[in-house]
Amino acid sequence: MAQDRSNMMKYAGLATQWMVMLGGGVWLGYLLDHKIGWRVPLFTILFPLIALVVSLWQIIKEFNKK
């Protein structure tokens, strides 16, 4: 029972980290796009993709631990 709770907390932490990274990427990209004034929201698209790759790399690294 304690192991199930530990696993659930670990996955909840990873999900929270993923959402914070994606949200931060969107927010930062949105701010930069509006500051620069480009028509194409390049940073709003690019930063969440970078955050997604980094977070997936961290999740894969976490799951490969023994």
N, CA, C and O atoms as a CHARMM CRD file, in Angstrom:
* protein
*
  264
    1    1 MET  N      0.82000  -1.19700   0.00000 PROA 1      0.00000
    2    1 MET  CA     0.00000   0.00000   0.00000 PROA 1      0.00000
    3    1 MET  C      0.86300   1.26100   0.00000 PROA 1      0.00000
    4    1 MET  O      0.56700   2.22500  -0.70600 PROA 1      0.00000
    5    2 ALA  N      1.93100   1.24400   0.79600 PROA 2      0.00000
    6    2 ALA  CA     2.81000   2.40700   0.84700 PROA 2      0.00000
    7    2 ALA  C      3.53800   2.59200  -0.47800 PROA 2      0.00000
    8    2 ALA  O      3.77800   3.72100  -0.90600 PROA 2      0.00000
    9    3 GLN  N      3.89200   1.47900  -1.13200 PROA 3      0.00000
   10    3 GLN  CA     4.57000   1.55200  -2.43400 PROA 3      0.00000
   11    3 GLN  C      3.64700   2.15400  -3.49200 PROA 3      0.00000
   12    3 GLN  O      4.10000   2.92900  -4.33500 PROA 3      0.00000
   13    4 ASP  N      2.36000   1.80800  -3.45900 PROA 4      0.00000
   14    4 ASP  CA     1.39200   2.36900  -4.41200 PROA 4      0.00000
   15    4 ASP  C      1.27700   3.87900  -4.23800 PROA 4      0.00000
   16    4 ASP  O      1.21700   4.62200  -5.21800 PROA 4      0.00000
   17    5 ARG  N      1.24700   4.32100  -3.00000 PROA 5      0.00000
   18    5 ARG  CA     1.14900   5.75500  -2.72400 PROA 5      0.00000
   19    5 ARG  C      2.40400   6.48200  -3.17100 PROA 5      0.00000
   20    5 ARG  O      2.33300   7.59400  -3.69400 PROA 5      0.00000
   21    6 SER  N      3.55900   5.84900  -2.96400 PROA 6      0.00000
   22    6 SER  CA     4.82500   6.44500  -3.38400 PROA 6      0.00000
   23    6 SER  C      4.88000   6.58800  -4.90200 PROA 6      0.00000
   24    6 SER  O      5.30600   7.62000  -5.42100 PROA 6      0.00000
   25    7 ASN  N      4.44200   5.53600  -5.61600 PROA 7      0.00000
   26    7 ASN  CA     4.41800   5.61400  -7.07700 PROA 7      0.00000
   27    7 ASN  C      3.44600   6.67900  -7.56500 PROA 7      0.00000
   28    7 ASN  O      3.74300   7.40900  -8.51000 PROA 7      0.00000
   29    8 MET  N      2.28400   6.76700  -6.92200 PROA 8      0.00000
   30    8 MET  CA     1.29500   7.74900  -7.32000 PROA 8      0.00000
   31    8 MET  C      1.83000   9.16700  -7.11700 PROA 8      0.00000
   32    8 MET  O      1.60500  10.03300  -7.96300 PROA 8      0.00000
   33    9 MET  N      2.52000   9.41200  -6.03200 PROA 9      0.00000
   34    9 MET  CA     3.08400  10.73000  -5.77800 PROA 9      0.00000
   35    9 MET  C      4.20100  11.05600  -6.77300 PROA 9      0.00000
   36    9 MET  O      4.35400  12.20400  -7.18900 PROA 9      0.00000
   37   10 LYS  N      4.97500  10.03900  -7.14900 PROA 10     0.00000
   38   10 LYS  CA     6.04100  10.25600  -8.12100 PROA 10     0.00000
   39   10 LYS  C      5.44700  10.65400  -9.47100 PROA 10     0.00000
   40   10 LYS  O      5.93200  11.59000 -10.10700 PROA 10     0.00000
   41   11 TYR  N      4.40400   9.95300  -9.91000 PROA 11     0.00000
   42   11 TYR  CA     3.77100  10.26700 -11.18700 PROA 11     0.00000
   43   11 TYR  C      3.04000  11.60700 -11.13300 PROA 11     0.00000
   44   11 TYR  O      3.02800  12.34300 -12.11900 PROA 11     0.00000
   45   12 ALA  N      2.44300  11.92400 -10.01100 PROA 12     0.00000
   46   12 ALA  CA     1.77700  13.21600  -9.86800 PROA 12     0.00000
   47   12 ALA  C      2.79500  14.34800  -9.93000 PROA 12     0.00000
   48   12 ALA  O      2.52400  15.40100 -10.50900 PROA 12     0.00000
   49   13 GLY  N      3.95000  14.13600  -9.34300 PROA 13     0.00000
   50   13 GLY  CA     5.01100  15.13000  -9.41200 PROA 13     0.00000
   51   13 GLY  C      5.52000  15.32100 -10.82300 PROA 13     0.00000
   52   13 GLY  O      5.77100  16.45100 -11.24200 PROA 13     0.00000
   53   14 LEU  N      5.67700  14.23500 -11.56500 PROA 14     0.00000
   54   14 LEU  CA     6.11600  14.33900 -12.95500 PROA 14     0.00000
   55   14 LEU  C      5.07300  15.05600 -13.81100 PROA 14     0.00000
   56   14 LEU  O      5.42400  15.86600 -14.66900 PROA 14     0.00000
   57   15 ALA  N      3.80200  14.76300 -13.58400 PROA 15     0.00000
   58   15 ALA  CA     2.73700  15.42500 -14.34300 PROA 15     0.00000
   59   15 ALA  C      2.69200  16.91900 -14.03000 PROA 15     0.00000
   60   15 ALA  O      2.50300  17.74100 -14.92600 PROA 15     0.00000
   61   16 THR  N      2.86300  17.26200 -12.77000 PROA 16     0.00000
   62   16 THR  CA     2.87300  18.66600 -12.38200 PROA 16     0.00000
   63   16 THR  C      4.05500  19.38800 -13.00500 PROA 16     0.00000
   64   16 THR  O      3.91800  20.50500 -13.50400 PROA 16     0.00000
   65   17 GLN  N      5.20100  18.75300 -12.97600 PROA 17     0.00000
   66   17 GLN  CA     6.39200  19.33900 -13.58200 PROA 17     0.00000
   67   17 GLN  C      6.18300  19.55600 -15.07800 PROA 17     0.00000
   68   17 GLN  O      6.58500  20.58700 -15.61700 PROA 17     0.00000
   69   18 TRP  N      5.55800  18.59300 -15.74900 PROA 18     0.00000
   70   18 TRP  CA     5.29800  18.68900 -17.17600 PROA 18     0.00000
   71   18 TRP  C      4.37000  19.87800 -17.47200 PROA 18     0.00000
   72   18 TRP  O      4.62800  20.65400 -18.39200 PROA 18     0.00000
   73   19 MET  N      3.31200  20.01300 -16.70400 PROA 19     0.00000
   74   19 MET  CA     2.36500  21.10600 -16.93300 PROA 19     0.00000
   75   19 MET  C      3.00200  22.47300 -16.66500 PROA 19     0.00000
   76   19 MET  O      2.75000  23.43200 -17.39400 PROA 19     0.00000
   77   20 VAL  N      3.82800  22.56000 -15.61700 PROA 20     0.00000
   78   20 VAL  CA     4.48100  23.82800 -15.30200 PROA 20     0.00000
   79   20 VAL  C      5.45700  24.20400 -16.41000 PROA 20     0.00000
   80   20 VAL  O      5.52400  25.36700 -16.80800 PROA 20     0.00000
   81   21 MET  N      6.21700  23.23000 -16.91200 PROA 21     0.00000
   82   21 MET  CA     7.16600  23.52300 -17.98300 PROA 21     0.00000
   83   21 MET  C      6.44700  23.95400 -19.26300 PROA 21     0.00000
   84   21 MET  O      6.86900  24.91000 -19.91400 PROA 21     0.00000
   85   22 LEU  N      5.37400  23.26400 -19.62700 PROA 22     0.00000
   86   22 LEU  CA     4.61800  23.64200 -20.83000 PROA 22     0.00000
   87   22 LEU  C      3.95100  25.00700 -20.66000 PROA 22     0.00000
   88   22 LEU  O      3.98700  25.83900 -21.56600 PROA 22     0.00000
   89   23 GLY  N      3.35400  25.22500 -19.51200 PROA 23     0.00000
   90   23 GLY  CA     2.72300  26.52000 -19.25400 PROA 23     0.00000
   91   23 GLY  C      3.73000  27.65300 -19.25500 PROA 23     0.00000
   92   23 GLY  O      3.45800  28.73000 -19.78500 PROA 23     0.00000
   93   24 GLY  N      4.89500  27.41600 -18.66000 PROA 24     0.00000
   94   24 GLY  CA     5.95000  28.43200 -18.66200 PROA 24     0.00000
   95   24 GLY  C      6.46300  28.71500 -20.06400 PROA 24     0.00000
   96   24 GLY  O      6.75700  29.86200 -20.40000 PROA 24     0.00000
   97   25 GLY  N      6.57000  27.68200 -20.87800 PROA 25     0.00000
   98   25 GLY  CA     7.00800  27.87500 -22.25900 PROA 25     0.00000
   99   25 GLY  C      6.01200  28.69300 -23.06400 PROA 25     0.00000
  100   25 GLY  O      6.39800  29.57900 -23.82700 PROA 25     0.00000
  101   26 VAL  N      4.73000  28.39300 -22.89300 PROA 26     0.00000
  102   26 VAL  CA     3.69600  29.16400 -23.59600 PROA 26     0.00000
  103   26 VAL  C      3.70500  30.61000 -23.12400 PROA 26     0.00000
  104   26 VAL  O      3.63700  31.53100 -23.93700 PROA 26     0.00000
  105   27 TRP  N      3.78800  30.81000 -21.83500 PROA 27     0.00000
  106   27 TRP  CA     3.76600  32.16600 -21.26600 PROA 27     0.00000
  107   27 TRP  C      4.96900  32.97700 -21.73400 PROA 27     0.00000
  108   27 TRP  O      4.82000  34.12300 -22.15900 PROA 27     0.00000
  109   28 LEU  N      6.15800  32.38800 -21.65600 PROA 28     0.00000
  110   28 LEU  CA     7.35800  33.10200 -22.06500 PROA 28     0.00000
  111   28 LEU  C      7.34600  33.37600 -23.56400 PROA 28     0.00000
  112   28 LEU  O      7.72700  34.46200 -23.99900 PROA 28     0.00000
  113   29 GLY  N      6.91200  32.40200 -24.35300 PROA 29     0.00000
  114   29 GLY  CA     6.81300  32.60600 -25.79200 PROA 29     0.00000
  115   29 GLY  C      5.82200  33.69400 -26.15200 PROA 29     0.00000
  116   29 GLY  O      6.07300  34.50900 -27.03900 PROA 29     0.00000
  117   30 TYR  N      4.69400  33.70200 -25.45900 PROA 30     0.00000
  118   30 TYR  CA     3.67100  34.73200 -25.69300 PROA 30     0.00000
  119   30 TYR  C      4.22400  36.12300 -25.38300 PROA 30     0.00000
  120   30 TYR  O      4.00600  37.06800 -26.14100 PROA 30     0.00000
  121   31 LEU  N      4.93900  36.24000 -24.26500 PROA 31     0.00000
  122   31 LEU  CA     5.51100  37.54200 -23.90900 PROA 31     0.00000
  123   31 LEU  C      6.53600  38.00300 -24.93900 PROA 31     0.00000
  124   31 LEU  O      6.52800  39.16800 -25.33700 PROA 31     0.00000
  125   32 LEU  N      7.40900  37.11300 -25.37100 PROA 32     0.00000
  126   32 LEU  CA     8.41800  37.48900 -26.35600 PROA 32     0.00000
  127   32 LEU  C      7.79600  37.83200 -27.71200 PROA 32     0.00000
  128   32 LEU  O      8.22800  38.77600 -28.37400 PROA 32     0.00000
  129   33 ASP  N      6.79800  37.07800 -28.11600 PROA 33     0.00000
  130   33 ASP  CA     6.14200  37.37200 -29.39000 PROA 33     0.00000
  131   33 ASP  C      5.48900  38.75800 -29.37200 PROA 33     0.00000
  132   33 ASP  O      5.56000  39.49400 -30.35600 PROA 33     0.00000
  133   34 HSD  N      4.86400  39.10400 -28.26600 PROA 34     0.00000
  134   34 HSD  CA     4.23000  40.41800 -28.18600 PROA 34     0.00000
  135   34 HSD  C      5.24200  41.53400 -28.04200 PROA 34     0.00000
  136   34 HSD  O      5.01100  42.64500 -28.52000 PROA 34     0.00000
  137   35 LYS  N      6.36000  41.25700 -27.39200 PROA 35     0.00000
  138   35 LYS  CA     7.39500  42.27600 -27.23800 PROA 35     0.00000
  139   35 LYS  C      8.06400  42.55900 -28.57900 PROA 35     0.00000
  140   35 LYS  O      8.34100  43.71400 -28.90200 PROA 35     0.00000
  141   36 ILE  N      8.32700  41.51000 -29.36100 PROA 36     0.00000
  142   36 ILE  CA     8.96900  41.68600 -30.65800 PROA 36     0.00000
  143   36 ILE  C      7.97100  42.20500 -31.68900 PROA 36     0.00000
  144   36 ILE  O      8.32600  43.02100 -32.54000 PROA 36     0.00000
  145   37 GLY  N      6.72600  41.73800 -31.61800 PROA 37     0.00000
  146   37 GLY  CA     5.68400  42.21900 -32.51500 PROA 37     0.00000
  147   37 GLY  C      5.60900  41.49100 -33.83600 PROA 37     0.00000
  148   37 GLY  O      5.14000  42.05100 -34.82700 PROA 37     0.00000
  149   38 TRP  N      6.06500  40.24100 -33.86700 PROA 38     0.00000
  150   38 TRP  CA     5.98500  39.45900 -35.09800 PROA 38     0.00000
  151   38 TRP  C      4.55500  39.01600 -35.34200 PROA 38     0.00000
  152   38 TRP  O      3.77100  38.85500 -34.40700 PROA 38     0.00000
  153   39 ARG  N      4.22600  38.82100 -36.61800 PROA 39     0.00000
  154   39 ARG  CA     2.89100  38.32900 -36.95800 PROA 39     0.00000
  155   39 ARG  C      2.74500  36.84900 -36.63700 PROA 39     0.00000
  156   39 ARG  O      1.69200  36.40800 -36.17600 PROA 39     0.00000
  157   40 VAL  N      3.80800  36.08200 -36.88300 PROA 40     0.00000
  158   40 VAL  CA     3.79600  34.63700 -36.63800 PROA 40     0.00000
  159   40 VAL  C      4.20900  34.39600 -35.18600 PROA 40     0.00000
  160   40 VAL  O      5.25900  34.88100 -34.76600 PROA 40     0.00000
  161   41 PRO  N      3.41600  33.66300 -34.41300 PROA 41     0.00000
  162   41 PRO  CA     3.77400  33.41100 -33.00500 PROA 41     0.00000
  163   41 PRO  C      4.86600  32.34200 -32.88200 PROA 41     0.00000
  164   41 PRO  O      4.62800  31.25300 -32.35900 PROA 41     0.00000
  165   42 LEU  N      6.05700  32.67000 -33.37000 PROA 42     0.00000
  166   42 LEU  CA     7.15400  31.71100 -33.42500 PROA 42     0.00000
  167   42 LEU  C      7.55000  31.21900 -32.03600 PROA 42     0.00000
  168   42 LEU  O      7.65700  30.01200 -31.81800 PROA 42     0.00000
  169   43 PHE  N      7.76700  32.13100 -31.09900 PROA 43     0.00000
  170   43 PHE  CA     8.20900  31.72800 -29.76400 PROA 43     0.00000
  171   43 PHE  C      7.10800  31.01100 -28.98500 PROA 43     0.00000
  172   43 PHE  O      7.39500  30.14000 -28.16300 PROA 43     0.00000
  173   44 THR  N      5.85600  31.37100 -29.24000 PROA 44     0.00000
  174   44 THR  CA     4.74000  30.68800 -28.57800 PROA 44     0.00000
  175   44 THR  C      4.66000  29.23600 -29.02700 PROA 44     0.00000
  176   44 THR  O      4.19500  28.38100 -28.27300 PROA 44     0.00000
  177   45 ILE  N      5.10300  28.95000 -30.23500 PROA 45     0.00000
  178   45 ILE  CA     5.14000  27.57200 -30.72100 PROA 45     0.00000
  179   45 ILE  C      6.44000  26.88400 -30.31400 PROA 45     0.00000
  180   45 ILE  O      6.43000  25.72200 -29.90800 PROA 45     0.00000
  181   46 LEU  N      7.55100  27.59700 -30.42300 PROA 46     0.00000
  182   46 LEU  CA     8.87100  27.00600 -30.22000 PROA 46     0.00000
  183   46 LEU  C      9.15300  26.65800 -28.75500 PROA 46     0.00000
  184   46 LEU  O      9.62900  25.55800 -28.47400 PROA 46     0.00000
  185   47 PHE  N      8.87500  27.55800 -27.82400 PROA 47     0.00000
  186   47 PHE  CA     9.21200  27.31300 -26.42100 PROA 47     0.00000
  187   47 PHE  C      8.46800  26.12900 -25.80300 PROA 47     0.00000
  188   47 PHE  O      9.09100  25.34400 -25.08700 PROA 47     0.00000
  189   48 PRO  N      7.15300  25.96300 -26.04900 PROA 48     0.00000
  190   48 PRO  CA     6.50700  24.75200 -25.51600 PROA 48     0.00000
  191   48 PRO  C      7.06000  23.46700 -26.12300 PROA 48     0.00000
  192   48 PRO  O      7.12600  22.44400 -25.44200 PROA 48     0.00000
  193   49 LEU  N      7.46200  23.50500 -27.40400 PROA 49     0.00000
  194   49 LEU  CA     8.06300  22.32000 -28.00700 PROA 49     0.00000
  195   49 LEU  C      9.40200  21.98100 -27.34800 PROA 49     0.00000
  196   49 LEU  O      9.70600  20.81500 -27.09900 PROA 49     0.00000
  197   50 ILE  N     10.18800  23.00800 -27.07300 PROA 50     0.00000
  198   50 ILE  CA    11.45900  22.78800 -26.37200 PROA 50     0.00000
  199   50 ILE  C     11.19200  22.25200 -24.96900 PROA 50     0.00000
  200   50 ILE  O     11.87200  21.33100 -24.51600 PROA 50     0.00000
  201   51 ALA  N     10.21200  22.82200 -24.28300 PROA 51     0.00000
  202   51 ALA  CA     9.86900  22.34900 -22.93600 PROA 51     0.00000
  203   51 ALA  C      9.37300  20.91400 -22.97600 PROA 51     0.00000
  204   51 ALA  O      9.65800  20.13700 -22.06400 PROA 51     0.00000
  205   52 LEU  N      8.64000  20.55300 -24.01000 PROA 52     0.00000
  206   52 LEU  CA     8.14500  19.18300 -24.15900 PROA 52     0.00000
  207   52 LEU  C      9.29400  18.20600 -24.35100 PROA 52     0.00000
  208   52 LEU  O      9.31100  17.14100 -23.73400 PROA 52     0.00000
  209   53 VAL  N     10.24800  18.55500 -25.19200 PROA 53     0.00000
  210   53 VAL  CA    11.40700  17.68400 -25.41800 PROA 53     0.00000
  211   53 VAL  C     12.21800  17.52000 -24.14200 PROA 53     0.00000
  212   53 VAL  O     12.62500  16.40900 -23.80200 PROA 53     0.00000
  213   54 VAL  N     12.45400  18.61300 -23.43700 PROA 54     0.00000
  214   54 VAL  CA    13.22600  18.55000 -22.18400 PROA 54     0.00000
  215   54 VAL  C     12.48900  17.71900 -21.14700 PROA 54     0.00000
  216   54 VAL  O     13.10700  16.90400 -20.46200 PROA 54     0.00000
  217   55 SER  N     11.19000  17.90700 -21.01900 PROA 55     0.00000
  218   55 SER  CA    10.44400  17.15500 -20.00900 PROA 55     0.00000
  219   55 SER  C     10.35700  15.67300 -20.36800 PROA 55     0.00000
  220   55 SER  O     10.42700  14.82000 -19.48300 PROA 55     0.00000
  221   56 LEU  N     10.20600  15.35600 -21.65900 PROA 56     0.00000
  222   56 LEU  CA    10.21500  13.94900 -22.06200 PROA 56     0.00000
  223   56 LEU  C     11.57100  13.30200 -21.78400 PROA 56     0.00000
  224   56 LEU  O     11.64400  12.14800 -21.36300 PROA 56     0.00000
  225   57 TRP  N     12.63400  14.05400 -22.02200 PROA 57     0.00000
  226   57 TRP  CA    13.98000  13.55700 -21.71300 PROA 57     0.00000
  227   57 TRP  C     14.11700  13.28000 -20.21400 PROA 57     0.00000
  228   57 TRP  O     14.68400  12.25800 -19.82500 PROA 57     0.00000
  229   58 GLN  N     13.61100  14.16700 -19.38100 PROA 58     0.00000
  230   58 GLN  CA    13.67000  13.96800 -17.93400 PROA 58     0.00000
  231   58 GLN  C     12.82500  12.76800 -17.51400 PROA 58     0.00000
  232   58 GLN  O     13.24000  12.00900 -16.63800 PROA 58     0.00000
  233   59 ILE  N     11.66800  12.57900 -18.10800 PROA 59     0.00000
  234   59 ILE  CA    10.80800  11.44300 -17.76300 PROA 59     0.00000
  235   59 ILE  C     11.46800  10.12900 -18.17900 PROA 59     0.00000
  236   59 ILE  O     11.44200   9.15800 -17.42400 PROA 59     0.00000
  237   60 ILE  N     12.05300  10.09400 -19.36200 PROA 60     0.00000
  238   60 ILE  CA    12.75000   8.88600 -19.80000 PROA 60     0.00000
  239   60 ILE  C     13.92900   8.58900 -18.88500 PROA 60     0.00000
  240   60 ILE  O     14.17300   7.43500 -18.53500 PROA 60     0.00000
  241   61 LYS  N     14.64700   9.61200 -18.50400 PROA 61     0.00000
  242   61 LYS  CA    15.77300   9.43300 -17.58400 PROA 61     0.00000
  243   61 LYS  C     15.29600   8.91100 -16.23500 PROA 61     0.00000
  244   61 LYS  O     15.94900   8.06000 -15.63200 PROA 61     0.00000
  245   62 GLU  N     14.16100   9.41700 -15.75800 PROA 62     0.00000
  246   62 GLU  CA    13.60900   9.00100 -14.46300 PROA 62     0.00000
  247   62 GLU  C     13.15100   7.53100 -14.50200 PROA 62     0.00000
  248   62 GLU  O     13.36400   6.78700 -13.54500 PROA 62     0.00000
  249   63 PHE  N     12.52500   7.12300 -15.61000 PROA 63     0.00000
  250   63 PHE  CA    12.03100   5.75700 -15.70400 PROA 63     0.00000
  251   63 PHE  C     13.14400   4.73400 -15.92200 PROA 63     0.00000
  252   63 PHE  O     12.95700   3.55200 -15.63300 PROA 63     0.00000
  253   64 ASN  N     14.28300   5.16500 -16.42200 PROA 64     0.00000
  254   64 ASN  CA    15.39100   4.25000 -16.64200 PROA 64     0.00000
  255   64 ASN  C     16.22300   4.02800 -15.38200 PROA 64     0.00000
  256   64 ASN  O     17.11600   3.18100 -15.38000 PROA 64     0.00000
  257   65 LYS  N     15.94900   4.77000 -14.31600 PROA 65     0.00000
  258   65 LYS  CA    16.64600   4.53100 -13.05000 PROA 65     0.00000
  259   65 LYS  C     16.19800   3.20400 -12.45900 PROA 65     0.00000
  260   65 LYS  O     15.04700   2.79400 -12.61400 PROA 65     0.00000
  261   66 LYS  N     17.11100   2.55100 -11.79100 PROA 66     0.00000
  262   66 LYS  CA    16.73700   1.28300 -11.16000 PROA 66     0.00000
  263   66 LYS  C     16.63100   1.40600  -9.67700 PROA 66     0.00000
  264   66 LYS  O     16.32400   0.42700  -8.99600 PROA 66     0.00000
